């Protein structure tokens, strides 16, 4: 009996250890507030605003402004997507501050230039800027401080801050592309003609044109206050100066000079939209995402499908768990690739059918137990919202396209073995490396919380290096136009049209438990965002990990999806059938099992993140912060 008890204790300790692993970074703790984002200095900006008495929305806006000023894989000309829990109304609200395709951005225009997809860089890749408008709207409606107070850290940084190595080296790597645009060259390459033309790490990086633009926004606000306007009206006066005043004039002039399409009317007619978020209940937790103009509902679809499996019993990252997760994500992303798009254009995507629990059961039944489905196809959600599918014929044509392309690709991604046949080797080619860059490209994340109950998650992006700067504004234009398609066979809901929003990868997340704030989580990384966020969420809810453990835990990535970012030709975007990225630490037995099931495996040290998250400890009334152990993401709590 004693030996059995000893064995049981050892077993329980080993089992518990699998969920209590040491992390490379400590979790953050706080009882008053928490601020986490993609750069340490930007997190400090959030902390400064909290110390001024601002709420989580104020702090999130300050972090957003700082990350844009630091070119943390985005700039001021990009787009902002946010979810906010309002403790006054006890509701989650969604902010859609994504720009739109400009005048002249038509299918015929881009096809005449030989493109299958719009370009990934330069003025022709730009949608209208959304971040300035999104920031002003959130601050005016839900913040408490002035625009001047919130922008002060970023204004000081625009005047000059010590640039980090990651950004400085990115500028140097991309300098030949940057030299194509005169205003970008003037900002990014202060040592033109030297061996290193970009700033060095630690050098004071100055942006006088951006500084002038930010000061103009504050001037507009302060002038409105002098005229007797209230706080909200004054902030929106700054908004109007950006989209309808002299800033807009220079932005449009600078864009047109370099071949861009954005007009003054495009800027004036654009507005951010406050929306109802989408949500599903997963085992008692309400999970909220933005609408189907993002890829966010793919996570909700995945949760609906996974509810039909006993994931905890399968075990974290066991072969069967990986298989179930991979197949689920492929089915959800197949629907994303064909059905998601701007809901303000007709026909509207069939989102109620896609999120129906019975539709999820039907999709779950398609997952085989012992083999990898090499091609995942979109389903038909229309019967689940009592409608008929208007694109049945197109779906058949699309399946033929995938068959012909995917079968050609499969042989290129069969894993190679070493001489002793003991381990699978990741033999990444230059083509694979470029694919991975496109899969993970762009974005940062911002999460914030305060003791009053405000909880914020933002995934801003756009205008990353190498960015085309619009005239003397200092503002890098977005590159998000590339997420449109030019052929309805890829996605009939996401075909480019002036005034339309592209379907984006950007996808903040909030979760409520017992009707109260539970989690805010967001991540960068293109098409992998909702893959990584899904696994992060399951790590906490199913496997009991702490928020920091969950951000550092090894994930898987599927390549069986249409890339949302990248090259201009169809071959650059086609799904890679049966291809999976696994963490390099995956055990040999799991590798062998997956190989027998037909998986084409590649391996990498980086398979998730960088995820930023805040867990609200409802029992103790405190915050736990998690920030991934790779990248420069950082947080501060108090």
C-alpha positions as CSV (number, residue, x, y, z in Angstrom):
1,X,0.0,0.0,0.0
2,X,2.9,2.3,0.9
3,X,4.5,1.7,-2.5
4,X,1.3,2.4,-4.3
5,X,0.8,5.7,-2.4
6,X,4.4,6.6,-3.2
7,X,3.9,5.8,-6.9
8,X,0.7,7.9,-6.9
9,X,2.4,10.9,-5.3
10,X,5.2,10.7,-7.8
11,X,2.7,10.5,-10.7
12,X,0.8,13.5,-9.4
13,X,4.0,15.5,-9.0
14,X,5.0,14.7,-12.6
15,X,1.6,15.5,-13.9
16,X,1.5,18.8,-12.0
17,X,5.0,19.7,-13.2
18,X,3.8,19.6,-16.8
19,X,1.6,22.5,-15.9
20,X,4.0,24.2,-13.5
21,X,7.0,24.6,-15.7
22,X,9.5,27.4,-14.9
23,X,9.2,30.4,-17.2
24,X,12.0,32.4,-18.7
25,X,10.2,35.6,-17.7
26,X,8.3,36.1,-14.5
27,X,4.6,36.9,-14.5
28,X,3.6,40.5,-13.8
29,X,1.5,41.3,-10.8
30,X,-0.6,44.3,-10.0
31,X,-3.7,45.4,-8.1
32,X,-4.2,48.9,-9.5
33,X,-3.3,48.7,-13.2
34,X,-1.3,46.9,-15.8
35,X,0.2,47.9,-19.2
36,X,1.8,45.5,-21.7
37,X,2.9,46.1,-25.3
38,X,5.5,45.4,-27.9
39,X,8.3,47.7,-26.7
40,X,9.6,48.4,-23.2
41,X,9.6,52.2,-23.7
42,X,6.0,52.0,-24.9
43,X,5.0,50.1,-21.9
44,X,6.6,52.8,-19.8
45,X,4.4,55.4,-21.7
46,X,1.4,53.4,-20.5
47,X,2.7,53.4,-17.0
48,X,3.2,57.2,-17.1
49,X,-0.4,57.7,-18.1
50,X,-1.7,55.5,-15.3
51,X,0.5,57.5,-12.8
52,X,-1.3,60.6,-14.1
53,X,-4.6,59.1,-13.1
54,X,-5.6,57.9,-16.5
55,X,-7.7,54.7,-17.0
56,X,-6.8,51.7,-19.1
57,X,-8.2,53.3,-22.3
58,X,-5.9,56.3,-21.7
59,X,-2.9,54.1,-21.1
60,X,-3.7,51.9,-24.1
61,X,-3.9,55.0,-26.4
62,X,-0.6,56.2,-25.1
63,X,1.0,52.8,-25.7
64,X,-0.5,52.8,-29.2
65,X,0.9,56.2,-30.0
66,X,4.3,55.2,-28.6
67,X,4.6,52.0,-30.6
68,X,3.6,53.9,-33.8
69,X,6.3,56.4,-33.1
70,X,8.9,53.7,-32.5
71,X,7.9,51.8,-35.8
72,X,7.2,48.7,-33.8
73,X,6.2,46.9,-37.0
74,X,3.6,49.6,-37.6
75,X,3.3,53.4,-37.9
76,X,0.8,56.2,-37.5
77,X,-0.6,55.6,-41.0
78,X,-1.7,52.0,-40.2
79,X,-4.9,50.6,-38.7
80,X,-6.2,49.9,-35.2
81,X,-8.6,47.2,-34.0
82,X,-9.7,47.2,-30.4
83,X,-11.9,45.4,-27.9
84,X,-12.9,47.3,-24.7
85,X,-14.7,46.1,-21.6
86,X,-16.7,49.0,-20.2
87,X,-17.3,48.5,-16.4
88,X,-20.1,51.1,-16.4
89,X,-22.3,49.3,-18.9
90,X,-20.7,45.9,-18.2
91,X,-20.4,45.3,-22.0
92,X,-17.7,44.6,-24.5
93,X,-17.5,47.0,-27.3
94,X,-15.5,46.8,-30.6
95,X,-13.6,49.5,-32.4
96,X,-13.2,49.2,-36.1
97,X,-10.5,51.7,-37.1
98,X,-9.4,49.9,-40.3
99,X,-8.9,52.1,-43.4
100,X,-10.5,51.5,-46.7
101,X,-9.4,51.0,-50.3
102,X,-8.9,54.4,-51.9
103,X,-10.5,55.8,-55.1
104,X,-9.2,54.0,-58.1
105,X,-8.2,50.8,-56.3
106,X,-10.1,48.4,-58.5
107,X,-9.6,44.9,-59.8
108,X,-9.0,46.1,-63.3
109,X,-6.4,48.6,-62.1
110,X,-4.2,46.1,-60.4
111,X,-4.7,43.3,-63.0
112,X,-3.6,45.7,-65.7
113,X,-0.3,45.8,-63.8
114,X,0.0,42.0,-63.9
115,X,-0.9,41.4,-60.3
116,X,-2.9,38.5,-58.9
117,X,-3.0,40.3,-55.5
118,X,-2.3,44.0,-54.8
119,X,1.4,44.9,-54.0
120,X,2.8,44.4,-50.6
121,X,4.9,47.6,-50.4
122,X,4.8,51.2,-51.5
123,X,2.0,53.8,-52.1
124,X,-0.2,51.4,-54.1
125,X,-0.3,49.1,-51.0
126,X,-2.0,51.8,-48.9
127,X,-5.5,52.0,-47.5
128,X,-6.6,55.1,-45.7
129,X,-4.9,55.6,-42.3
130,X,-7.1,54.4,-39.4
131,X,-4.9,54.6,-36.3
132,X,-5.1,58.4,-35.7
133,X,-8.9,58.3,-36.0
134,X,-9.2,55.1,-33.9
135,X,-7.0,56.6,-31.1
136,X,-9.0,59.9,-31.0
137,X,-12.3,58.1,-31.0
138,X,-11.4,55.7,-28.2
139,X,-9.8,58.4,-26.1
140,X,-12.7,60.8,-26.6
141,X,-15.5,58.3,-25.8
142,X,-13.9,56.1,-23.2
143,X,-10.7,57.8,-21.9
144,X,-10.4,60.5,-19.2
145,X,-7.3,62.5,-20.0
146,X,-6.6,65.1,-22.8
147,X,-5.0,64.2,-26.1
148,X,-2.1,66.4,-25.1
149,X,-1.5,64.3,-22.0
150,X,-1.8,61.0,-23.8
151,X,0.4,62.1,-26.7
152,X,3.1,63.7,-24.6
153,X,5.3,60.5,-24.4
154,X,5.2,59.9,-28.2
155,X,5.8,63.6,-28.8
156,X,8.9,63.4,-26.7
157,X,10.0,60.3,-28.5
158,X,9.4,61.9,-32.0
159,X,11.8,64.6,-30.9
160,X,14.4,61.9,-30.3
161,X,14.7,58.6,-28.5
162,X,17.4,55.9,-28.3
163,X,16.4,53.5,-31.1
164,X,16.3,49.8,-30.3
165,X,18.5,47.3,-32.1
166,X,15.5,45.4,-33.6
167,X,14.1,48.5,-35.4
168,X,17.5,49.9,-36.3
169,X,18.6,46.7,-37.9
170,X,15.3,46.3,-39.7
171,X,15.9,49.7,-41.3
172,X,19.4,48.7,-42.4
173,X,18.2,45.4,-43.9
174,X,15.5,47.2,-45.9
175,X,17.4,50.3,-46.9
176,X,17.5,49.6,-50.6
177,X,13.7,49.4,-50.6
178,X,13.5,52.5,-48.4
179,X,15.6,54.5,-50.9
180,X,12.8,54.2,-53.5
181,X,10.8,56.7,-51.6
182,X,12.4,60.2,-51.0
183,X,10.5,61.0,-47.8
184,X,11.2,57.6,-46.3
185,X,14.9,57.9,-47.2
186,X,15.1,61.3,-45.4
187,X,13.6,59.9,-42.2
188,X,15.1,56.4,-41.9
189,X,18.6,56.8,-43.3
190,X,20.4,59.6,-41.4
191,X,23.9,58.3,-42.5
192,X,23.2,58.1,-46.2
193,X,26.4,57.2,-48.1
194,X,28.1,55.5,-45.1
195,X,28.5,51.8,-44.8
196,X,25.7,51.7,-42.3
197,X,23.1,54.2,-43.4
198,X,20.4,53.4,-40.8
199,X,20.7,54.6,-37.2
200,X,22.8,52.4,-34.9
201,X,21.2,50.8,-31.8
202,X,21.1,53.3,-29.0
203,X,21.5,56.3,-31.3
204,X,19.0,59.1,-30.8
205,X,16.5,58.7,-33.7
206,X,14.8,62.0,-34.5
207,X,11.6,62.4,-36.6
208,X,11.0,66.2,-37.0
209,X,8.2,65.8,-39.5
210,X,6.2,63.4,-37.3
211,X,6.9,65.7,-34.4
212,X,5.3,68.6,-36.2
213,X,2.3,66.5,-37.1
214,X,1.7,65.3,-33.6
215,X,2.1,68.9,-32.3
216,X,-0.6,70.0,-34.8
217,X,-3.0,67.5,-33.4
218,X,-2.4,68.9,-29.9
219,X,-2.7,72.4,-31.2
220,X,-6.1,71.7,-32.6
221,X,-7.3,70.2,-29.4
222,X,-6.0,73.1,-27.3
223,X,-7.5,75.7,-29.6
224,X,-10.9,74.0,-29.4
225,X,-10.7,74.0,-25.6
226,X,-9.9,77.8,-25.7
227,X,-13.0,78.2,-27.8
228,X,-15.2,76.6,-25.1
229,X,-15.4,73.1,-26.6
230,X,-15.7,70.2,-24.1
231,X,-13.0,67.5,-23.8
232,X,-14.6,65.1,-26.4
233,X,-15.2,67.8,-28.9
234,X,-11.6,69.1,-28.5
235,X,-10.2,65.7,-29.2
236,X,-12.3,65.3,-32.3
237,X,-11.1,68.7,-33.5
238,X,-7.7,67.1,-33.6
239,X,-9.3,64.2,-35.5
240,X,-10.7,66.6,-38.1
241,X,-7.4,68.4,-38.6
242,X,-5.9,65.0,-39.5
243,X,-8.6,63.8,-41.9
244,X,-9.9,67.1,-43.3
245,X,-7.3,69.8,-42.6
246,X,-3.7,70.7,-43.4
247,X,-2.4,67.3,-42.3
248,X,-4.7,65.6,-44.8
249,X,-3.6,68.0,-47.5
250,X,0.0,67.1,-47.1
251,X,-0.7,63.4,-46.7
252,X,-2.6,63.3,-50.0
253,X,0.0,65.4,-51.8
254,X,2.9,63.3,-50.6
255,X,1.1,60.1,-51.5
256,X,0.1,61.3,-55.0
257,X,3.7,62.5,-55.7
258,X,4.9,58.9,-55.2
259,X,2.1,57.3,-57.2
260,X,-0.5,56.7,-54.5
261,X,-4.3,56.7,-55.0
262,X,-5.6,58.2,-51.7
263,X,-7.6,61.4,-52.2
264,X,-8.8,64.1,-49.9
265,X,-12.3,62.8,-50.2
266,X,-11.1,59.3,-49.2
267,X,-9.8,60.7,-45.9
268,X,-12.7,63.0,-45.2
269,X,-15.3,60.2,-45.8
270,X,-13.6,57.6,-43.6
271,X,-14.7,57.2,-40.0
272,X,-14.0,54.6,-37.3
273,X,-17.0,52.4,-36.4
274,X,-18.1,51.2,-32.9
275,X,-19.5,47.8,-33.3
276,X,-21.0,44.8,-31.5
277,X,-18.3,42.2,-31.1
278,X,-18.9,38.5,-31.9
279,X,-18.7,35.9,-29.2
280,X,-19.2,32.3,-28.3
281,X,-19.4,30.4,-25.0
282,X,-16.6,27.8,-24.5
283,X,-17.1,25.7,-21.3
284,X,-18.5,28.6,-19.4
285,X,-16.2,31.3,-20.7
286,X,-17.5,34.0,-23.0
287,X,-14.9,34.7,-25.7
288,X,-15.1,38.0,-27.7
289,X,-13.6,38.8,-31.1
290,X,-14.1,41.5,-33.7
291,X,-16.4,40.9,-36.7
292,X,-15.6,39.1,-39.9
293,X,-13.7,41.9,-41.4
294,X,-10.9,40.3,-39.3
295,X,-9.9,36.7,-39.0
296,X,-11.0,36.7,-35.3
297,X,-14.2,34.6,-35.8
298,X,-11.8,31.7,-36.9
299,X,-10.9,31.4,-33.2
300,X,-14.5,31.3,-32.2
301,X,-15.3,28.7,-34.9
302,X,-12.3,26.6,-33.6
303,X,-13.6,26.7,-30.1
304,X,-17.1,25.6,-31.2
305,X,-15.5,22.6,-33.0
306,X,-13.1,21.7,-30.2
307,X,-16.0,21.7,-27.7
308,X,-16.9,18.3,-29.2
309,X,-13.6,16.8,-28.0
310,X,-12.1,16.0,-24.6
311,X,-9.0,18.0,-25.0
312,X,-7.8,17.7,-21.4
313,X,-7.9,13.9,-21.6
314,X,-5.9,14.0,-24.9
315,X,-3.1,15.9,-23.0
316,X,-1.2,19.1,-23.8
317,X,0.6,18.8,-27.2
318,X,0.2,15.0,-27.4
319,X,0.1,13.6,-30.9
320,X,-3.6,13.3,-30.8
321,X,-4.1,16.8,-29.4
322,X,-1.9,18.3,-32.0
323,X,-3.8,16.3,-34.7
324,X,-7.2,17.5,-33.4
325,X,-6.1,21.1,-33.1
326,X,-4.5,21.1,-36.5
327,X,-7.5,19.7,-38.3
328,X,-9.8,22.1,-36.4
329,X,-7.8,25.1,-37.3
330,X,-7.6,24.1,-41.0
331,X,-11.4,23.7,-41.2
332,X,-11.9,27.1,-39.5
333,X,-9.3,28.8,-41.7
334,X,-10.8,27.2,-44.9
335,X,-14.0,29.1,-44.0
336,X,-12.1,32.2,-43.2
337,X,-10.3,32.1,-46.5
338,X,-13.6,31.9,-48.5
339,X,-16.3,33.6,-46.4
340,X,-14.8,36.5,-44.4
341,X,-14.9,40.1,-45.6
342,X,-16.3,43.6,-45.0
343,X,-19.8,43.2,-43.5
344,X,-20.8,46.7,-44.6
345,X,-20.7,45.5,-48.3
346,X,-23.2,43.1,-49.8
347,X,-23.5,40.2,-49.9
348,X,-22.8,40.0,-46.2
349,X,-20.7,37.0,-45.1
350,X,-22.7,34.2,-43.5
351,X,-21.3,34.8,-40.0
352,X,-24.3,33.5,-38.0
353,X,-24.2,30.2,-39.8
354,X,-20.4,30.0,-39.4
355,X,-20.7,30.4,-35.6
356,X,-23.7,28.1,-35.2
357,X,-22.9,25.2,-32.8
358,X,-24.6,22.7,-35.0
359,X,-22.4,23.8,-38.0
360,X,-19.4,23.2,-35.7
361,X,-20.6,19.7,-34.9
362,X,-20.8,18.9,-38.6
363,X,-17.3,20.2,-39.1
364,X,-16.0,18.3,-36.1
365,X,-17.4,15.1,-37.6
366,X,-15.1,15.5,-40.6
367,X,-11.9,15.1,-38.5
368,X,-10.5,11.6,-38.9
369,X,-8.8,10.1,-35.9
370,X,-5.8,8.6,-37.6
371,X,-4.8,10.5,-40.7
372,X,-4.1,14.0,-41.9
373,X,-6.6,15.6,-44.3
374,X,-4.3,17.0,-46.9
375,X,-6.8,19.6,-48.1
376,X,-9.3,21.4,-46.0
377,X,-12.2,22.9,-47.9
378,X,-14.8,25.6,-46.9
379,X,-18.1,24.2,-45.6
380,X,-21.6,25.4,-46.3
381,X,-22.9,27.4,-43.4
382,X,-25.9,28.8,-45.2
383,X,-28.4,26.1,-44.2
384,X,-27.6,26.9,-40.5
385,X,-29.0,30.4,-41.1
386,X,-31.9,29.2,-43.2
387,X,-30.5,30.4,-46.5
388,X,-29.0,28.9,-49.7
389,X,-25.4,29.4,-50.6
390,X,-25.1,31.8,-53.6
391,X,-21.5,30.6,-54.3
392,X,-21.9,26.8,-54.6
393,X,-20.6,26.8,-58.1
394,X,-17.6,28.9,-57.1
395,X,-16.8,26.5,-54.3
396,X,-16.5,23.6,-56.8
397,X,-14.2,25.6,-59.1
398,X,-12.1,26.6,-56.0
399,X,-11.7,23.0,-54.9
400,X,-10.3,22.1,-58.3
401,X,-7.8,25.0,-58.1
402,X,-6.6,23.8,-54.7
403,X,-6.3,20.2,-55.9
404,X,-4.2,21.1,-58.9
405,X,-2.0,23.5,-57.0
406,X,-1.7,21.6,-53.7
407,X,-0.7,18.3,-55.2
408,X,2.2,20.0,-57.0
409,X,3.3,21.5,-53.7
410,X,3.1,18.4,-51.4
411,X,6.3,16.8,-52.7
412,X,8.2,20.0,-51.8
413,X,7.4,19.8,-48.1
414,X,7.9,16.1,-47.3
415,X,10.3,16.1,-44.3
416,X,13.9,14.7,-44.9
417,X,15.6,12.3,-42.5
418,X,19.2,12.1,-41.3
419,X,21.4,9.1,-42.1
420,X,20.5,7.2,-38.9
421,X,16.8,7.9,-39.3
422,X,16.6,9.1,-35.7
423,X,15.3,12.7,-36.1
424,X,13.4,14.9,-38.5
425,X,15.5,17.8,-39.8
426,X,14.1,21.2,-40.6
427,X,15.8,21.8,-44.0
428,X,14.4,25.3,-44.5
429,X,15.1,26.8,-47.9
430,X,15.2,30.4,-48.9
431,X,11.7,30.0,-50.3
432,X,10.5,28.5,-47.0
433,X,12.1,31.4,-45.1
434,X,10.3,33.9,-47.3
435,X,7.0,32.0,-46.7
436,X,7.5,32.1,-42.9
437,X,8.2,35.9,-43.1
438,X,4.9,36.4,-44.9
439,X,3.1,34.1,-42.5
440,X,4.3,36.0,-39.4
441,X,4.6,39.5,-40.8
442,X,3.8,42.7,-39.0
443,X,1.8,44.0,-36.1
444,X,2.2,44.7,-32.4
445,X,-0.2,44.3,-29.5
446,X,-1.4,46.4,-26.6
447,X,-3.3,45.2,-23.5
448,X,-4.2,47.3,-20.4
449,X,-6.4,46.9,-17.3
450,X,-7.2,49.0,-14.2
451,X,-8.9,48.6,-10.8
452,X,-12.1,50.3,-12.0
453,X,-12.7,47.4,-14.3
454,X,-11.6,48.7,-17.7
455,X,-10.0,46.0,-19.8
456,X,-8.5,46.7,-23.3
457,X,-7.0,44.6,-26.1
458,X,-5.7,46.2,-29.3
459,X,-3.9,44.7,-32.3
460,X,-2.7,47.7,-34.3
461,X,-0.6,47.3,-37.5
462,X,0.3,48.8,-40.9
463,X,3.0,51.0,-42.1
464,X,5.9,48.8,-41.0
465,X,9.4,49.1,-42.2
466,X,10.1,49.5,-45.2
467,X,7.3,52.0,-45.2
468,X,6.5,54.7,-47.7
469,X,6.2,58.0,-45.8
470,X,3.5,60.4,-47.1
471,X,5.2,63.7,-47.9
472,X,6.3,65.8,-44.9
473,X,3.9,64.3,-42.5
474,X,6.4,61.8,-41.1
475,X,3.6,59.2,-41.4
476,X,4.2,55.8,-43.0
477,X,1.4,54.6,-45.1
478,X,-0.4,51.3,-44.5
479,X,0.4,48.2,-46.6
480,X,-2.9,46.5,-45.8
481,X,-4.3,46.7,-49.3
482,X,-2.4,43.5,-50.1
483,X,-5.0,41.6,-48.0
484,X,-7.6,42.1,-50.6
485,X,-8.1,39.6,-53.4
486,X,-8.6,40.3,-57.1
487,X,-10.4,37.0,-58.0
488,X,-13.6,35.8,-56.4
489,X,-12.5,32.2,-56.7
490,X,-10.2,33.0,-53.7
491,X,-12.8,34.9,-51.7
492,X,-16.0,36.5,-53.2
493,X,-16.5,38.6,-50.0
494,X,-13.0,40.1,-50.1
495,X,-12.6,41.3,-53.6
496,X,-11.2,44.8,-53.7
497,X,-13.5,47.8,-54.2
498,X,-13.0,51.5,-53.4
499,X,-14.4,52.3,-49.9
500,X,-14.2,48.7,-48.8
501,X,-12.2,47.3,-45.9
502,X,-9.9,44.4,-46.5
503,X,-10.2,41.2,-44.5
504,X,-7.3,41.5,-42.0
505,X,-5.4,39.1,-39.8
506,X,-5.5,41.6,-36.8
507,X,-7.4,40.1,-33.9
508,X,-7.5,41.3,-30.3
509,X,-9.4,39.1,-27.8
510,X,-11.3,39.5,-24.5
511,X,-12.9,36.8,-22.4
512,X,-15.4,37.1,-19.5
513,X,-16.1,34.5,-16.8
514,X,-19.1,34.7,-14.5
515,X,-20.0,37.9,-16.4
516,X,-16.8,39.6,-15.3
517,X,-13.5,40.4,-17.0
518,X,-11.3,37.3,-17.2
519,X,-8.7,37.7,-20.0
520,X,-7.3,40.3,-22.4
521,X,-5.0,38.7,-25.0
522,X,-3.4,39.7,-28.3
523,X,-0.5,38.8,-30.5
524,X,1.4,39.8,-33.6
525,X,2.1,37.4,-36.4
526,X,-0.1,37.6,-39.5
527,X,-2.0,34.4,-40.2
528,X,-0.7,32.7,-37.1
529,X,-2.4,35.2,-34.7
530,X,-5.6,33.2,-34.1
531,X,-3.7,30.0,-34.2
532,X,-1.5,31.1,-31.3
533,X,-4.2,32.9,-29.4
534,X,-6.4,29.8,-29.6
535,X,-3.7,27.6,-28.0
536,X,-2.9,30.3,-25.4
537,X,-6.5,30.3,-24.4
538,X,-6.7,26.5,-24.2
539,X,-3.5,26.4,-22.2
540,X,-5.2,28.4,-19.5
541,X,-8.8,27.0,-19.6
542,X,-8.0,23.4,-20.3
543,X,-4.6,22.9,-18.9
544,X,-4.5,25.3,-16.0
545,X,-1.4,27.2,-17.0
546,X,-0.6,30.6,-15.6
547,X,-0.8,33.5,-18.0
548,X,3.0,33.6,-18.3
549,X,3.3,29.9,-18.8
550,X,0.6,30.1,-21.5
551,X,2.5,32.8,-23.4
552,X,5.7,30.8,-23.4
553,X,4.3,27.4,-24.1
554,X,5.2,25.6,-27.4
555,X,2.5,25.9,-30.1
556,X,1.9,24.5,-33.5
557,X,1.3,26.5,-36.7
558,X,-0.6,25.3,-39.7
559,X,0.4,26.4,-43.2
560,X,-2.7,25.0,-44.8
561,X,-4.3,28.4,-45.5
562,X,-4.2,31.2,-48.0
563,X,-1.6,33.7,-47.0
564,X,-3.1,37.2,-46.2
565,X,0.2,39.0,-46.8
566,X,3.0,38.5,-49.3
567,X,3.7,38.3,-52.9
568,X,1.6,39.5,-55.8
569,X,1.1,36.1,-57.6
570,X,-1.2,33.2,-56.9
571,X,1.7,30.9,-56.3
572,X,2.8,33.1,-53.4
573,X,-0.4,32.7,-51.5
574,X,-1.6,29.1,-52.1
575,X,-2.1,26.8,-49.0
576,X,0.7,24.3,-48.3
577,X,-1.2,21.0,-48.0
578,X,-0.6,18.9,-44.9
579,X,2.2,21.2,-43.7
580,X,2.7,21.8,-40.0
581,X,5.3,23.8,-38.0
582,X,6.2,22.1,-34.7
583,X,8.5,23.3,-31.9
584,X,12.0,21.9,-32.1
585,X,11.6,20.3,-28.6
586,X,8.8,18.0,-29.9
587,X,9.6,14.5,-28.8
588,X,10.6,11.9,-31.3
589,X,7.7,9.6,-30.5
590,X,5.2,12.3,-31.2
591,X,7.1,13.2,-34.5
592,X,6.9,9.5,-35.6
593,X,3.2,9.3,-34.8
594,X,2.4,12.4,-36.8
595,X,4.6,11.2,-39.7
596,X,2.6,8.0,-39.8
597,X,-0.6,10.1,-40.0
598,X,0.7,11.8,-43.1
599,X,2.0,15.1,-41.7
600,X,4.7,17.1,-43.5
601,X,6.6,18.6,-40.6
602,X,9.0,21.5,-40.2
603,X,10.5,22.6,-36.9
604,X,11.5,25.8,-35.3
605,X,12.5,27.4,-32.0
606,X,9.7,30.0,-32.5
607,X,6.3,28.6,-32.8
608,X,4.2,31.1,-31.0
609,X,3.8,34.8,-30.1
610,X,4.9,37.2,-29.0
611,X,1.6,36.9,-27.0
612,X,0.7,39.7,-24.5
613,X,-2.0,39.0,-22.0
614,X,-3.7,40.1,-18.7
615,X,-5.5,37.6,-16.5
616,X,-7.9,39.1,-14.0
617,X,-7.7,37.1,-10.8
618,X,-11.4,37.2,-9.8
619,X,-10.7,35.5,-6.5
620,X,-8.1,38.0,-5.2
621,X,-9.1,41.1,-7.2
622,X,-5.6,41.4,-8.8
623,X,-4.0,41.2,-12.2
624,X,-1.5,38.7,-13.6
625,X,0.4,39.8,-16.7
626,X,2.0,37.6,-19.3
627,X,4.4,38.6,-22.0
628,X,6.1,36.2,-24.4
629,X,9.7,35.2,-23.8
630,X,10.9,36.2,-27.3
631,X,10.7,39.6,-29.0
632,X,10.8,42.9,-27.2
633,X,7.3,42.8,-25.7
634,X,7.3,44.0,-22.1
635,X,4.9,45.1,-19.3
636,X,4.6,47.0,-16.1
637,X,2.1,46.6,-13.3
638,X,1.3,48.3,-10.0
